[in-house]
């Protein structure tokens, strides 16, 4: 499970800002406390002195060292009790809380070399921000409506459309809920306006909420950026291509609507091959059927999709106008 460098950078930036804001607020509160109760300033000064005295005493020798240390400790405890009593008398609970931003990592974002839960949550939030840029409606599994699919037989397949789409929905829900790095690949195939984009977005949000890195991209943008990275030397485009290769789940929407050509075929083959070899899951949605797919791209690409992707058909009538759904 890994987030893109950009997501981690933004999360770390937010954590640093939150830590700075907290420290600034703590300093302001402490200054207000000193102004209102001057004795607190004096106590803090004396506490610093006793700590310095204890440090010096620890390096001295003599039979009375332990006695001096006990006196310093008792004085320190007495000052702390007085400080706590003054704070409780004059200020609301928590006003002078000087604990770190996170009790586990101290606000660094890491416990040793392991990303702390606070940093993971910020990464999840930044991941969700990226997905909201592709907002096409209220893309949650709970808002998916089976009643918009006709309760009749499909003339070609001889199955009840609504019952068939119930199984498609359940397959998508199971995939999202049980997602791991070894979840496998899905291929959504069906005519325009049958909910492919909607369920893709549902999966993206659910998987991202679990802490996995998800890249959701239209085929048009994906191939455009791959072309810019290869021939234009565009650094931003190169960063996007790296995300396509490295993310835990790559979702390519509307494959087949992009401009065709030899570069597209080559780029798609390379992308598929690299992610399949790395065992990284993908979801592809397309309006093309398997025969059209092989004709538009290549038999080699069609073979990889047939052998490595679970095919989910989408049946019914165009439901976008009534529901504001995507493809």
C-alpha positions, -999 to +999 in steps of 0.1 A: +000+000+000+016+032-011+006+068-018+021+089-046+049+112-037+026+142-043+000+130-019+026+123+008+041+158+002+008+175+006+000+154+037+034+162+053+029+199+045-005+199+062+010+181+092+038+206+095+013+235+093-009+219+119+021+214+142+032+250+137-004+263+144-006+242+175+027+255+189+018+291+181-015+287+199+002+271+229+026+300+230-002+326+228-021+308+256+010+307+278+017+344+273-019+352+282-016+330+313+016+348+324-001+382+319-031+371+340-012+352+367+024+365+369+032+338+395+030+312+367+059+329+349+080+328+381+071+291+387+082+282+352+115+301+357+121+283+390+113+249+374+139+255+347+164+264+375+157+232+395+161+211+363+195+228+355+206+223+392+196+186+390+217+182+359+247+198+375+244+178+406+242+145+387+278+151+375+292+159+410+306+135+436+301+133+473+281+117+500+254+144+500+245+141+463+215+119+469+202+143+496+206+173+473+188+154+445+159+145+469+156+182+479+156+193+443+129+167+435+107+178+464+110+214+454+102+206+418+071+186+428+060+214+451+063+240+423+044+217+399+015+213+424+013+250+428+013+255+391-015+230+385-036+246+413-032+281+398-041+268+363-072+250+376-083+281+395-079+306+367-083+288+333-105+264+315-094+227+313-069+223+285-060+259+281-024+253+289-022+218+273+013+215+260+011+180+247+024+173+211+001+173+181+001+135+180+009+114+212+023+086+191+048+104+167+050+138+184+038+154+152+066+140+130+043+118+110+064+086+116+071+062+144+105+050+134+103+043+097+065+035+099+040+061+089+019+071+119-019+069+119-022+107+119-001+109+087-020+080+071-053+099+077-040+130+061-028+110+031-063+094+028-078+129+029-055+141+002-062+110-019-099+117-016-094+153-028-079+140-060-109+118-065-134+147-060-119+164-091-137+136-110-170+142-093-199+130-114-227+128-088-233+111-055-210+081-062-217+058-033-228+022-033-257+032-011-270+056-037-268+031-066-304+024-078-313-009-093-349+002-100-337+023-129-328-009-148-357-025-166-374-055-151-374-074-184-354-099-204-324-088-225-331-099-261-295-109-268-286-126-235-320-139-224-315-127-188-335-104-167-317-070-169-324-059-133-313-092-118-282-092-140-273-057-129-278-067-093-251-093-097-228-067-114-234-043-085-226-070-060-194-079-078-183-043-077-193-040-040-174-071-031-143-060-050-142-026-032-149-040+003-124-068+000-097-049-020-061-058-014-030-054-035-039-088-051-075-080-059-072-087-096-086-067-125-121-057-138-133-049-173-166-030-175-182-034-209-215-020-221-233+008-239-231+045-229-251+055-199-254+023-180-235+032-148-200+021-156-184+054-145-207+056-115-197+022-101-160+029-110-162+060-088-179+041-060-150+016-060-124+044-062-138+061-032-142+030-011-107+017-019-092+051-012-109+053+021-092+021+031-059+038+027-049+026-008-036+049-035-060+052-063-056+070-096-089+075-116-083+088-151-102+091-183-086+074-213-084+107-232-063+123-204-043+092-197-030+088-233-025+126-237-003+127-206+017+096-217+023+112-251+034+145-235+057+126-211+073+106-239+077+132-267+073+166-250+095+161-219+067+175-198+077+170-161+041+172-148+030+146-174+059+124-164+048+126-127+013+115-138+027+086-157+047+075-127+014+076-107-002+054-133+025+028-128+029+030-091-006+034-076-023+005-058-054+007-081-055+024-116-090+031-130-091+040-167-126+053-177-141+054-212-114+034-230-121+037-267-132+073-267-096+086-270-080+094-304-067+062-319-033+056-334-001+036-331+011+055-300-022+047-282-020+010-290+017+009-279+011+029-247-019+008-237+001-024-243+030-011-222+007+001-194-012-032-192+020-053-194+038-033-167+009-034-142+001-071-149+038-081-143+038-060-111+006-076-100-011-042-096-049-041-100-067-022-127-102-014-137-111-005-173-144+007-185-153+008-222-183+011-245-166-014-268-175-051-269-146-077-270-147-080-308-146-042-313-118-040-287-096-064-306-102-046-339-095-011-324-063-021-305-046-054-311-052-091-306-024-091-280-041-065-259-075-082-263-058-115-252-044-099-220-078-084-211-095-117-218-070-137-197-063-113-169-095-093-163-129-103-150-155-091-175-186-074-161-213-066-186-236-036-181-271-040-195-302-018-198-313+016-212-294+049-210-301+061-174-279+092-172-306+117-181-328+105-152-301+101-126-272+123-136-249+093-137-219+089-158-212+062-184 
